[in-house]
Amino acid sequence: MATLPNPLPKLASDPSGRSLGLQLPPGRLLDTTIDGPWHEPLLWRADVPAGPGGWAALGAPAGRAGLLPVLVDLGSGQGGPEDWELAPDQTSYPGDHDAEDVLAELWEAYGAGGADGEGGAEWPGLADAPKLVADPDTRAAEVADTLTEGLPWLRRPHLALVPARRSADIPAALGWSGPVDHEEDVARLCAVLRSWEDRFGIRVAALGHDHLAVSVAAPPAGPAEAEALTAEHYAFCPYTVLPDDGATLESYARGLIGERLWHFWWD
């Protein structure tokens, strides 16, 4: 995957990050992949759990240094990022994929109404962009503060920094394999995240072994907008939208109205 120059190697001799204009807490560089050590660090992550205000304090200066913040979970049964079977060598570049093409293909493969798309509705196309109601980076910091309190799917969040062009590219920059049973090349899903970044002001807020959460600065304001977006969410991650026999696309759509956090998980 095409990337910007990686500033993380500088932290090996400068763990405080001062040479990058940062004031980092104690942390560590990780280069572990499914194929052995990567040729350079994939991320830095703090040793101490994330707390309120940490994202806001570090996010802007890290961005100027070419690093983007994300919370990573160290509390799941699958361990932390060093245990996630990262595969950057098997990941393409998000900019090489078209978001609507990706979603349309996944909709056909996992179409609502039946496996392999049988009996499902036709792909409805991309939802229109709602009105931006918050600054995306400010909203990301607010959501991150909420996530530091911990959730069943994010038990021990630690702040991490990833060298990526934009927040939507973070999973691809890591070679994250959380959705591998749904989509083998996570860069294709990052192309969708790029589109959501442009239309809905999302930022990738948290990653677990097979969980992803994004902050949302332009959520759907009403039922029609939410229903249009639900089709995209279903193609992106059907396990989240219809987790059991009692769930419906309509009930999921209602929960998207005004929602500032989208959470996805892959089985």
N, C-alpha and C positions, 0 to 999 in steps of 0.2 A: 504493500500500500504506500502511496506517495505521502510523505510527511514533511513538516518543517524541521529545521535543525533542532535537535533534542538538547535542551539546556540541562537535563537531569544529571549527566555525568559530572557537571561542575559541583554538584552537591556531595560527591564522594570525598573531595578534599575541603569542602566548605559546607558542612552540614547545617550551619545556621542560615545559609542562603543569602548572606549579605552581598555577595558578588552579583546576585541577581536582583538585588533590591528587596529581599524578603527577610522576615524575622520568623524563622520556622521553629516550632517546638521540636523536641527530640523525635526522631523518626527514622525510617529506613528506606532504602532503595530496593525495588524488587525487579528481578529479571527472569523469573522462573516461567518456563513455558512447557507445553506438553512434549516438546522435542529437546528439552534441556535449556541451559541458560541462553538468553537472548544476547545479542552482541552489544546491547546498551540497555540501561534501565527502562522499564516500561512505565513505572510510576514510582512516586514517593508517597509514603503514607505515614501518618503520625502514630507514635507509640501509644499515646493516651486517647481515650474515647473522645469523640467530638462533643463540643458543648455549645450553648447559645453564643452567637456572635463570632464564632470562629470562621465561618464561611465568609461573612461580610468583611472581616478584618484581612483575610488572606486573598480573597477572590480577585480584587482589582489589581493589586501589585503582582500577583501570580500571572494574571492575564497579560500584563505588560511584558513579563518575562517569557511568554510563550507557553505557559502552563495553565490548565483549567481545572477547577475544583470539582470533586465528586465525593460523595460519601460511599465508603465500601464497608461491607458487613463482615465482621470477624467472628460473629456469634452463631452462625448456622452449623448444622452437622457436617457441612462440607468444608468447613474451615474458611480461611481468608483468601485473598487473591493469589497467593502463592500455591494454593491447592485447587484452583479453578480450571486447570487444564487450558490455559490461555494458548492461542494459536495464531500469533500475528503473521507468521509466514504463510498461513493458509487464508488470509483475509485480503480482499481486493480493496479498491478505493471507492468510498461512497459516491464521489462525484461522477463515477463511471456508470451509474445506474439512475434510471428515471423512477421517481417515487410512485407515480400512478401505474407504470408498467409492473412494478414489483407488487403493489397491492392488488392489481387486477389478476395477476398470476396466482397469488396466494388465495384470493377470493374464489377463484375457479377451483383450486385444489382443495380448499377447506370450506367451500361455499356454504352459507347458512342454508340449512335444509337437508344436508346430507354429506357424508364423506365423498370425496372426489367430485363435489359440486353437483351431484345428481339431485334434482328436485329443488335446488336452491334458486334464489332470485338472480337476475343479471347484475353484474357489477354496476353500481350507480354512479361511479365517478367520484372525484375529490369534492369534499365539502368546501363551501366558501369560507373565507376568513372572517371571523367575528371581529368586533371592535376590541382593540387593545385597551385593557382596563388597568394595567400596571406596567411599570418598567420591568422587562424580563429578568434582568440581573437582580433587581431589588426583590422581585417575587421569588426568585431562586433562593436568595439568602433567607427570606422569611420561611419558606418551605423547609429549607435545610435545618433551621432552628427547631421547627416542629419535629422533624425526623430524629433529631438528637435525643429526644425523649425515649426513643426505642419503640418498636412495633413487633408483632409476632414474626414478621418477615424481615425485620431489620433490628436484630437484638443488640448488636454491639457496633454501632456506626463509628468509623474513624474517618477523619478527613484525609483525602488523597489528592495528589496533583498529577495530571496526565498531560504529556505533550500532544496537543491536538489543535487542528485548525479552528474548530468550532465545537461547541459543547456536544452537538449531535454526533460528532465523529468519535467521541470518547470510547464507546464499545469497540469500534473498529481499530482504533489506535492500540488498544490492549489485545486485540484478537480474542475478545470475550466470547465464550462458547455457550453461554446460558441458553440461547434459543436453538441449539444445534439440531434438535429433533424436529423442529419446525422449519428452520431455514439454516442451511449449513454455512452460508457466507453472511456473517453479521453485517458486513458493509452494505448489503442490500436493505437491511432494516434501518441502517443509519441513513440511507438515502431518504427513507420515510421520515426519520427523525429530523433531517434537514428541512423537509417540506413542512413539518409541524413547527419547526423553529421559525420558519418564515411566516406561516399562517397563524399560529397560535402562541407564539412567543415562548415555546418550551425551552427548558434547559434540562440536561440529564442531571438529576439530583442525587441518585443513589443506585448502586449496583450490589447485588448479592450473587450467589452462585448461579441462580436461575431466575432472579428477580431484577426488575428495572423500574425505577420511578422517575418521573419527570415533573418539574414545576410548570405551571401553565399561567401565562399572563393574559391570554385572550380566550377564556373558556366560552363554550356555547351559552348564549343568553336565553334561549328558549327551546321548546320541544323540536321544532323543525330543524334547527341547527344541530341539536344533539343527535337526532336520528340520522342525519346525513353523516356525522362524524362516527357514529357507531359502526357503520359498515367498514370504515378504515381500521378501527380498533379490532374488529373481528378478524379481518384479514391479517393484521399485524400480530395478533395474539388471541386466537379463539378460546384458549383455556381460561382466559380472564373474563371474557364477555359472557360465555356460556359454560360456567364451571360445573353445572349439574343439570338434571332434567327439569328442574323447576324454574330455571332462569330463562329469560326471554330478551330479545334485542330491545324491546320497548322498555322493559324495566331497567336494563343497563343504561339506555339513553337518558332516562329521567335522572339518574345519578350523575350525569356529566354536566348538567346545567349549573353554571357558576362554579364548578369544581376546579380548585387550583392545584390539585395533585392527581396525576394519572399513574396507576401502579399496574404493572404487567408481570405475569409469571408464566414460565413454560414448564410443562411436565416432562 
